[in-house]
Amino acid sequence: MISFLHHIQNIIAIYQKEIRETLRDKRTLFLTLFLPVLLYPLLMLGMSQAVVLQLGNLEKKKSKIGFCGEYPLLKEILIKDERFEIISVKKEEISDWIRTEKIELALEVPESFLATMQSEESNPLPKVSVYYIRTKEKSQLTVKKITALLERIHFQEMQTRLEKIQKPTSFVMPFQISLKNISKAEEEGGFEFGKVLSLLLVLMAVSFTLHPAIDMGAGEKERGTMETLLISSARRYEIVLGKYLAVFTIGMAGSILNLASMGLTFEQFAGIASRQEVSMPAQTQKNLEKPVQDLQKTIVYESDETSDQKGSSISFSISFSTIFMIMAILVPMLGLFSAISLALSVFARTYKEAQYYLTPLMVIVMPLAMVSIIPAMKLDMTKSLIPIVGVVLLYKELFMGQIPWIYITTVFLSTLLYAGLALLWAVKLFEKEEVFCREGDSLKMEFWNVKEKRQTVLTFSQGMILFLLVMVLYYFIGKYFAGWNFLKGQIFTQLVFLVLLPLLVCLSYQLNIFESFHFKKPKTIHFLAATLIALSGLVLAREVSIFQRKFLFGDVSALEEFAKMLKPMLEDSSPLLLFFAFALTPGICEEFFFRGLLFSSFKKQQKPMLAIFWTAALFAIMHLNFSNFTFYLVMGILLGLIVYHTGSIFPAMFAHVLNNSLGLFGEPCFKTLGLWETFSQNDANMPIPITLICIAVLASGLWILKLSKKSFTQGVASI
C-alpha cells in the first residue's frame, strides 16, 4: 500500500510540474497547422470517391413509400416503378413510421380526391400530401424522386383535360402537391450545424494535445531537462503517466472552452438564419415550380403553414444531457490523442522533428472526421468500432437530439481500448534507451536529402512520400495526357510516372538499381507458377470483391458505368493498342513501381508479409476504385508473394500482364468453358466447383514457388 501511494505521489508530482511549466510557457498553445500541400489533392480524391460511392448506394436501394388513400393511377405507377416499395399506412401512423425509418416518406390522398379532381368546379384543388423528414438524407432524396413522378402524372391528367377545351381553366389543375416537413426546429438546427460541429470538435481536440505533447517530450529533450527526470526516483512509467495526464488535462480544458464557444456561436447563427426566413418548403416550392413555368404554374405546391417550419424556425441549442454525453466520449478520445502525441513526441529528438512526426496525425484524423459530411452516412455497429469515425458520427446523432445508448457504449469502450493501447505504446517507448540516445538515425522528412551513409534501397518513409508524389502527379497531371488521347495518354502517363520518375529517384540517391527493382534472372519454373497464380487469382480475387460489395462497401453500378464508358473505346480501337494500354503497359509499369521499388523499400524495415500487405494496399488505393478495392488488394498480395519467393520482378510482371489480358480478351476462353455469362456479370459468383479448382491451382502455384525457393537456398548452402 505504501509503495502504491509512493508511485501515485511521483505521478502527481510530475503532473504538477508539467502543468506549472505549461502555464509559465510564453509560447502560444494555439498554433496554426498547415497541412502539406501534397496531401490536399489526395484528401479531395478520397472524399469525392466516398461521396460518389455513398450516393450510388442510396440510388441503388429501393425507397420505401407509405401510401394512404385511393388514387389508382398513382398507386399503379408507383408499384411498377422498381425504385419504390409501396407500403400501406394509416394517416395517424405516418409521422411515427417516418421517424422510425420504416418508410422514407408518405403520400396521403384524401377520400374525396377523385371526385373533387373529376369535378368541373374543383375549388379548392384536391391535393396529394407528401410527408417527409428533412433531417434524413434518404427522405430528402426520395422527395425529389416522388415530386418528379407526380409532375409527370400531373401532366398526363392535364393533357386529358385539355382535350375538352370548353372546360374551365381550373379544370386543368387536378391536384396540389403539399410538402409537409415534420422535423422540429431543434432537429433542423442540429441537422444543419451538427455535421460541422462534429468535425470541428474532433479536429480541435487533436490540435489541443499536439503542442503540449511536443513541449513535454521533444521540447524537454531539446532543453536538456529530460535527463533530470530520468535519473530521479520516479520510474519510467510514472514519468509517462504524469506527462500523459498533463497533456490530457490541457486538451480537456481547451476542448471544453472550444465546445462552449462553438455552442454559443452556432446558437447565435441559428437565430440569424431563422430571422432571415429562408424556409425549406418555400425554397422547395420555388425550385420545383421552375420546370413548369411554361405551363403558367399549373402545378401548385402548398407549404404547410401549421407545421414547425412556419416562419422557417431553425433553432440550435445543446441540452445538458447532450453536453454530458459529448464530454463522456471526449474523455477516451482525448486520451487516445494524448497518448499518440506524447509517444511520437518522445521519439523525436527536437521540437522541429516532433512537428514532422505529428503533422501526419492531423492529416490522418481529418479524413476520418470528415465522414460526418458524407450524405446519409449513418452510425452502425461496424462504424462505431472504427477510431474517430464512430466518435464523429455519434456526435452528429447527439447534436440532433438523439441518444443511441448502444452506440454510446460501443464507441466509448472501443475508443477507451484504443487509448489504452496507445498509452501502453508510449510507456514501451519510454522504456527503450535507444529512444533517448538516438543521434543520426532520425527520420528524414526531406525527400530529396541524400544520406551521408550509402543506402542501397529507399527507406520506408521515403517510399511512402514517393508514393504520395507519384499518385498526385499521376492523376492531376496525367489527366492532361488522357485528354489528348486516352489510350496513348494512358501509356505515356504510366511510363513517365511509374517508371521514369522512380528511376530518376534511384539515380539521384545512387541506389542499387538491381536490388531496388528486383532485377534478377528468374527460372523457367517461376513463370509456370506465375501462370497458375494469375489464372486462379483472377477468379478468386473477383469472388472476394463480390463479397466486399455485398457485405462491406461498394456498388456494382460504379463498375457498370466504367464498363459502359469504355465500351465505345474498346470497339473503335485496335486490339494491339488496347493490349498495350490496358495489359502490357500497366503490367510492367505498376510492377516496376509497386513490387519493385516500394516492396524493396518496405521489406528493408518490416517483416516480409507486412511489406507485401502494405504494397498491395497502396496498389489498391492507387486505382481509386472503392467498389473493386479488395480485388486489387488480393491481386497485389499474390503478385507480392511471387516477387518475395522468386526474388525477381519479371515473373510478377508476366502474371500481371496475363491477368490483364485475360480480363480484356478472355471472352472466348470463358465462353468455351461456359462461364462467360457469369464472369461478365460483376456480382455473379462463380460455380463452387470452379472456385474450389481455382483454390487448388493457386495452392499449387504457391507450392511451386516455395519449393523452388527452398531448392535454391539449399543449392547456395551446398556451394
LINDAUR-V821831 format. One record per residue. RES is the residue in one letter. PHI is phi in whole degrees, -180 to 180 (* if undefined). PSI is psi in radians with two decimals (NA if undefined). Layout:
RES_PHI_PSI / RES_PHI_PSI
This chain:
M_*_-0.75 / I_-65_-0.71 / S_-63_-0.71 / F_-63_-0.77 / L_-64_-0.60 / H_-65_-0.73 / H_-62_-0.74 / I_-63_-0.71 / Q_-63_-0.70 / N_-63_-0.75 / I_-63_-0.77 / I_-65_-0.69 / A_-63_-0.78 / I_-66_-0.68 / Y_-61_-0.82 / Q_-64_-0.67 / K_-61_-0.82 / E_-66_-0.69 / I_-65_-0.76 / R_-63_-0.78 / E_-65_-0.63 / T_-66_-0.73 / L_-68_-0.49 / R_-85_-0.28 / D_-68_2.20 / K_-82_-0.25 / R_-70_2.50 / T_-65_2.50 / L_-89_-0.18 / F_-115_1.67 / L_-104_2.47 / T_-74_2.19 / L_-97_2.05 / F_-98_2.04 / L_-73_2.52 / P_-56_2.32 / V_-58_-0.50 / L_-63_-0.55 / L_-88_-0.26 / Y_-63_-0.82 / P_-60_-0.64 / L_-66_-0.70 / L_-62_-0.75 / M_-64_-0.74 / L_-62_-0.83 / G_-63_-0.79 / M_-67_-0.70 / S_-64_-0.67 / Q_-65_-0.71 / A_-65_-0.72 / V_-65_-0.80 / V_-62_-0.72 / L_-63_-0.79 / Q_-66_-0.73 / L_-65_-0.65 / G_-63_-0.69 / N_-64_-0.69 / L_-66_-0.73 / E_-68_-0.51 / K_-74_-0.61 / K_-76_2.53 / K_-71_2.43 / S_-89_2.26 / K_-87_2.07 / I_-113_2.16 / G_-82_2.39 / F_-127_2.21 / C_-130_2.06 / G_116_-2.98 / E_-128_2.02 / Y_-151_1.50 / P_-52_-0.75 / L_-62_-0.83 / L_-64_-0.79 / K_-65_-0.68 / E_-64_-0.76 / I_-65_-0.71 / L_-65_-0.71 / I_-66_-0.68 / K_-73_-0.41 / D_-76_2.06 / E_-68_-0.23 / R_-76_-0.28 / F_-121_2.61 / E_-121_2.09 / I_-94_2.27 / I_-129_2.23 / S_-75_2.32 / V_-135_2.76 / K_-92_2.71 / K_-60_-0.70 / E_-72_-0.25 / E_-92_-0.21 / I_-57_-0.89 / S_-62_-0.81 / D_-65_-0.69 / W_-66_-0.66 / I_-70_-0.73 / R_-67_-0.61 / T_-87_0.10 / E_64_0.46 / K_-71_-0.53 / I_-138_2.73 / E_-82_-0.68 / L_-156_3.04 / A_-136_2.53 / L_-110_2.22 / E_-115_2.16 / V_-114_2.11 / P_-62_2.75 / E_-61_-0.65 / S_-89_0.25 / F_-60_-0.93 / L_-65_-0.75 / A_-64_-0.73 / T_-68_-0.71 / M_-67_-0.60 / Q_-83_-0.19 / S_-74_2.54 / E_-74_-0.42 / E_-114_1.06 / S_-86_1.53 / N_-142_2.02 / P_-75_2.87 / L_-68_2.48 / P_-68_2.67 / K_-137_2.59 / V_-101_2.04 / S_-90_2.27 / V_-109_1.91 / Y_-95_2.30 / Y_-150_3.07 / I_-131_2.09 / R_-69_-0.45 / T_-80_0.13 / K_-119_2.07 / E_-61_-0.64 / K_-60_-0.72 / S_-64_-0.72 / Q_-63_-0.78 / L_-65_-0.65 / T_-68_-0.60 / V_-58_-0.74 / K_-62_-0.73 / K_-65_-0.78 / I_-68_-0.75 / T_-64_-0.63 / A_-65_-0.70 / L_-68_-0.71 / L_-65_-0.62 / E_-62_-0.69 / R_-67_-0.75 / I_-65_-0.71 / H_-58_-0.73 / F_-66_-0.66 / Q_-63_-0.79 / E_-63_-0.70 / M_-66_-0.70 / Q_-62_-0.67 / T_-61_-0.72 / R_-74_-0.56 / L_-65_-0.35 / E_-66_-0.47 / K_-97_1.36 / I_-65_-0.33 / Q_-85_-0.01 / K_-77_2.80 / P_-64_2.76 / T_-61_-0.65 / S_-63_-0.32 / F_-70_-0.35 / V_-86_0.12 / M_-113_1.47 / P_-68_-0.65 / F_-160_2.91 / Q_-105_2.68 / I_-106_2.03 / S_-106_1.91 / L_-86_2.14 / K_-121_1.80 / N_-84_2.01 / I_-94_0.08 / S_-73_2.57 / K_-85_2.89 / A_-61_-0.69 / E_-67_-0.65 / E_-67_-0.64 / E_-60_-0.85 / G_-64_-0.75 / G_-64_-0.66 / F_-68_-0.74 / E_-69_-0.76 / F_-103_-0.27 / G_-63_-0.64 / K_-61_-0.84 / V_-69_-0.74 / L_-63_-0.72 / S_-60_-0.77 / L_-64_-0.82 / L_-67_-0.66 / L_-60_-0.77 / V_-70_-0.79 / L_-65_-0.71 / M_-70_-0.59 / A_-62_-0.76 / V_-70_-0.62 / S_-69_-0.54 / F_-69_-0.39 / T_-94_-0.33 / L_-62_-1.00 / H_-74_-0.65 / P_-60_-0.68 / A_-65_-0.73 / I_-61_-0.76 / D_-67_-0.68 / M_-79_-0.29 / G_-105_-1.46 / A_-65_-0.62 / G_-62_-0.72 / E_-72_-0.59 / K_-65_-0.69 / E_-69_-0.62 / R_-79_-0.23 / G_83_0.23 / T_-95_-0.14 / M_-67_-0.61 / E_-61_-0.61 / T_-62_-0.73 / L_-67_-0.69 / L_-67_-0.54 / I_-93_0.03 / S_-77_3.09 / S_-73_-0.24 / A_-72_2.41 / R_-78_2.90 / R_-61_-0.78 / Y_-68_-0.49 / E_-69_-0.67 / I_-63_-0.79 / V_-62_-0.81 / L_-64_-0.68 / G_-63_-0.82 / K_-66_-0.69 / Y_-61_-0.79 / L_-65_-0.60 / A_-67_-0.80 / V_-62_-0.74 / F_-63_-0.73 / T_-63_-0.80 / I_-64_-0.75 / G_-63_-0.70 / M_-67_-0.74 / A_-61_-0.80 / G_-64_-0.69 / S_-68_-0.66 / I_-64_-0.82 / L_-62_-0.69 / N_-66_-0.73 / L_-64_-0.75 / A_-63_-0.78 / S_-63_-0.79 / M_-67_-0.67 / G_-61_-0.80 / L_-66_-0.73 / T_-63_-0.83 / F_-73_-0.48 / E_-66_-0.74 / Q_-65_-0.71 / F_-64_-0.65 / A_-64_-0.67 / G_-63_-0.72 / I_-64_-0.74 / A_-63_-0.64 / S_-68_-0.71 / R_-68_-0.40 / Q_-82_-0.09 / E_54_0.94 / V_-105_1.54 / S_-87_2.56 / M_-67_-0.81 / P_-61_-0.71 / A_-64_-0.74 / Q_-66_-0.70 / T_-64_-0.71 / Q_-59_-0.76 / K_-62_-0.76 / N_-70_-0.67 / L_-80_-0.40 / E_-77_-0.39 / K_-56_-0.74 / P_-66_-0.28 / V_-116_0.42 / Q_-64_-0.51 / D_-66_-0.39 / L_-94_0.32 / Q_57_0.70 / K_56_0.86 / T_-71_-0.33 / I_-94_2.19 / V_-111_2.16 / Y_-103_2.23 / E_-112_2.12 / S_-83_2.57 / D_-82_1.86 / E_-81_-0.12 / T_-98_-0.09 / S_-86_3.14 / D_-67_-0.22 / Q_-83_-0.08 / K_-59_2.24 / G_74_0.25 / S_54_0.95 / S_-77_1.90 / I_-122_2.05 / S_-125_2.68 / F_-142_2.17 / S_-153_2.69 / I_-110_2.04 / S_-73_2.86 / F_-65_-0.63 / S_-66_-0.67 / T_-66_-0.75 / I_-60_-0.74 / F_-62_-0.78 / M_-65_-0.72 / I_-61_-0.78 / M_-67_-0.62 / A_-64_-0.74 / I_-73_-0.50 / L_-65_-0.52 / V_-61_-1.00 / P_-67_-0.54 / M_-66_-0.78 / L_-66_-0.60 / G_-61_-0.69 / L_-65_-0.86 / F_-64_-0.68 / S_-64_-0.76 / A_-67_-0.79 / I_-65_-0.78 / S_-63_-0.75 / L_-67_-0.72 / A_-63_-0.81 / L_-66_-0.62 / S_-68_-0.71 / V_-66_-0.60 / F_-67_-0.50 / A_-77_2.69 / R_-93_-0.51 / T_-132_2.88 / Y_-59_-0.74 / K_-66_-0.73 / E_-66_-0.62 / A_-63_-0.64 / Q_-64_-0.63 / Y_-61_-0.75 / Y_-72_-0.63 / L_-88_-0.31 / T_-59_-0.78 / P_-61_-0.44 / L_-61_-0.80 / M_-64_-0.66 / V_-66_-0.64 / I_-73_-0.71 / V_-67_-0.66 / M_-58_-0.94 / P_-64_-0.55 / L_-65_-0.68 / A_-73_-0.44 / M_-76_0.01 / V_-64_-0.33 / S_-65_-0.38 / I_-101_0.02 / I_-77_2.28 / P_-57_2.32 / A_59_0.37 / M_-75_1.94 / K_-112_2.55 / L_-72_2.26 / D_-137_-3.09 / M_-64_-0.69 / T_-65_-0.86 / K_-67_-0.50 / S_-67_-0.32 / L_-94_-0.13 / I_-85_2.22 / P_-56_2.43 / I_72_-0.83 / V_-60_-0.83 / G_-62_-0.69 / V_-65_-0.85 / V_-69_-0.63 / L_-72_-0.59 / L_-67_-0.74 / Y_-58_-0.70 / K_-61_-0.73 / E_-66_-0.73 / L_-65_-0.69 / F_-66_-0.41 / M_-89_0.15 / G_87_0.14 / Q_-98_2.48 / I_-126_1.49 / P_-81_1.69 / W_-61_-0.67 / I_-63_-0.71 / Y_-77_-0.54 / I_-60_-0.75 / T_-66_-0.84 / T_-67_-0.70 / V_-65_-0.77 / F_-63_-0.86 / L_-69_-0.72 / S_-66_-0.73 / T_-67_-0.63 / L_-63_-0.69 / L_-63_-0.80 / Y_-63_-0.67 / A_-65_-0.71 / G_-64_-0.72 / L_-65_-0.70 / A_-66_-0.68 / L_-67_-0.69 / L_-61_-0.69 / W_-63_-0.72 / A_-63_-0.72 / V_-64_-0.75 / K_-62_-0.70 / L_-63_-0.71 / F_-64_-0.50 / E_-82_-0.12 / K_-92_2.13 / E_-66_-0.58 / E_-65_-0.38 / V_-66_-0.59 / F_-93_-0.27 / C_-110_0.18 / R_-65_2.50 / E_-122_-1.18 / G_-113_0.18 / D_-106_0.42 / S_-71_2.74 / L_-67_2.25 / K_-93_1.89 / M_-81_-0.34 / E_-75_1.96 / F_-64_-0.66 / W_-91_0.11 / N_-77_2.09 / V_-89_2.24 / K_-69_2.60 / E_-66_-0.68 / K_-78_2.27 / R_-65_2.22 / Q_-114_2.55 / T_-94_-0.49 / V_-135_2.93 / L_-68_2.68 / T_-79_2.96 / F_-60_-0.82 / S_-64_-0.69 / Q_-66_-0.66 / G_-64_-0.72 / M_-66_-0.75 / I_-65_-0.70 / L_-63_-0.69 / F_-60_-0.80 / L_-61_-0.74 / L_-64_-0.81 / V_-63_-0.72 / M_-65_-0.75 / V_-64_-0.84 / L_-65_-0.69 / Y_-60_-0.77 / Y_-90_-0.54 / F_-95_-0.38 / I_-101_-0.64 / G_-63_-0.45 / K_-65_-0.46 / Y_-71_-0.64 / F_-67_-0.68 / A_-66_-0.59 / G_-66_-0.54 / W_-70_-0.90 / N_-160_2.01 / F_-58_-0.92 / L_-69_-0.86 / K_-67_-0.62 / G_-65_-0.63 / Q_-62_-0.79 / I_-63_-0.82 / F_-65_-0.74 / T_-61_-0.77 / Q_-68_-0.69 / L_-64_-0.68 / V_-74_-0.88 / F_-93_-0.38 / L_-102_-0.25 / V_-121_-1.03 / L_-65_-0.83 / L_-63_-0.87 / P_-59_-0.63 / L_-66_-0.71 / L_-65_-0.66 / V_-63_-0.78 / C_-62_-0.72 / L_-67_-0.67 / S_-68_-0.55 / Y_-87_-0.12 / Q_57_0.81 / L_-82_2.90 / N_-79_1.86 / I_-60_-0.74 / F_-66_-0.70 / E_-75_-0.66 / S_-66_-0.68 / F_-107_0.15 / H_56_0.79 / F_-81_1.68 / K_-143_2.47 / K_-68_2.12 / P_-87_2.94 / K_-92_2.79 / T_-62_-0.64 / I_-66_-0.42 / H_-65_-0.65 / F_-71_-0.56 / L_-64_-0.81 / A_-63_-0.72 / A_-63_-0.65 / T_-64_-0.80 / L_-62_-0.73 / I_-68_-0.70 / A_-65_-0.79 / L_-67_-0.81 / S_-76_-0.61 / G_-64_-0.62 / L_-59_-0.79 / V_-71_-0.79 / L_-69_-0.69 / A_-64_-0.63 / R_-64_-0.71 / E_-64_-0.70 / V_-65_-0.72 / S_-67_-0.58 / I_-65_-0.75 / F_-59_-0.74 / Q_-59_-0.82 / R_-69_-0.50 / K_-80_-0.67 / F_-118_-0.28 / L_-116_-1.41 / F_-155_2.83 / G_119_2.77 / D_-141_2.20 / V_-66_-0.39 / S_-63_-0.54 / A_-64_-0.69 / L_-68_-0.67 / E_-66_-0.68 / E_-65_-0.70 / F_-65_-0.74 / A_-65_-0.66 / K_-65_-0.65 / M_-68_-0.65 / L_-80_-0.35 / K_-56_-0.86 / P_-61_-0.62 / M_-67_-0.69 / L_-68_-0.58 / E_-76_-0.58 / D_-92_-0.29 / S_-98_2.74 / S_-74_2.55 / P_-57_-0.61 / L_-65_-0.77 / L_-66_-0.69 / L_-63_-0.70 / F_-62_-0.76 / F_-67_-0.71 / A_-76_-0.67 / F_-113_-0.13 / A_-124_-1.08 / L_-70_-0.95 / T_-62_-0.85 / P_-62_-0.70 / G_-61_-0.69 / I_-80_-0.86 / C_-69_-0.76 / E_-67_-0.68 / E_-67_-0.68 / F_-56_-0.74 / F_-85_-0.86 / F_-81_-1.09 / R_-78_-0.18 / G_-91_-1.52 / L_-67_-0.84 / L_-68_-0.72 / F_-64_-0.73 / S_-65_-0.58 / S_-69_-0.78 / F_-74_-0.72 / K_-73_-0.20 / K_-70_-0.54 / Q_-119_-0.02 / Q_-133_2.90 / K_-65_2.57 / P_-54_-0.78 / M_-65_-0.64 / L_-69_-0.67 / A_-64_-0.69 / I_-62_-0.75 / F_-65_-0.80 / W_-61_-0.75 / T_-63_-0.74 / A_-66_-0.68 / A_-64_-0.76 / L_-66_-0.63 / F_-61_-0.74 / A_-70_-0.70 / I_-63_-0.68 / M_-59_-0.52 / H_-78_-0.26 / L_51_0.78 / N_-130_1.52 / F_-63_-0.57 / S_-67_-0.39 / N_-120_0.41 / F_-59_-0.84 / T_-70_-0.42 / F_-62_-0.87 / Y_-68_-0.58 / L_-64_-0.83 / V_-64_-0.79 / M_-63_-0.66 / G_-63_-0.69 / I_-65_-0.77 / L_-64_-0.74 / L_-66_-0.62 / G_-65_-0.67 / L_-64_-0.63 / I_-62_-0.82 / V_-66_-0.70 / Y_-63_-0.76 / H_-80_-0.54 / T_-95_-0.41 / G_73_0.12 / S_-126_2.51 / I_-82_-0.36 / F_-68_-0.74 / P_-62_-0.62 / A_-67_-0.71 / M_-60_-0.77 / F_-61_-0.79 / A_-64_-0.70 / H_-65_-0.81 / V_-63_-0.73 / L_-63_-0.75 / N_-61_-0.82 / N_-64_-0.71 / S_-65_-0.67 / L_-66_-0.70 / G_-68_-0.51 / L_-88_-0.77 / F_-120_0.28 / G_-84_0.09 / E_-56_-0.82 / P_-60_-0.68 / C_-64_-0.81 / F_-68_-0.59 / K_-67_-0.67 / T_-61_-0.67 / L_-84_-0.08 / G_73_0.46 / L_-115_0.00 / W_-65_-0.69 / E_-61_-0.66 / T_-74_-0.80 / F_-65_-0.60 / S_-74_-0.27 / Q_-95_2.14 / N_-65_-0.45 / D_-116_0.39 / A_-101_2.11 / N_-73_2.54 / M_-68_2.67 / P_-56_2.54 / I_-57_-0.74 / P_-58_-0.69 / I_-65_-0.73 / T_-63_-0.74 / L_-65_-0.68 / I_-63_-0.74 / C_-65_-0.65 / I_-62_-0.75 / A_-65_-0.72 / V_-65_-0.74 / L_-63_-0.77 / A_-61_-0.66 / S_-64_-0.76 / G_-62_-0.77 / L_-67_-0.64 / W_-65_-0.71 / I_-62_-0.74 / L_-62_-0.81 / K_-65_-0.68 / L_-66_-0.73 / S_-67_-0.61 / K_-68_-0.69 / K_-66_-0.76 / S_-67_-0.61 / F_-66_-0.73 / T_-65_-0.73 / Q_-66_-0.64 / G_-64_-0.72 / V_-65_-0.70 / A_-65_-0.68 / S_-68_-0.56 / I_-66_NA
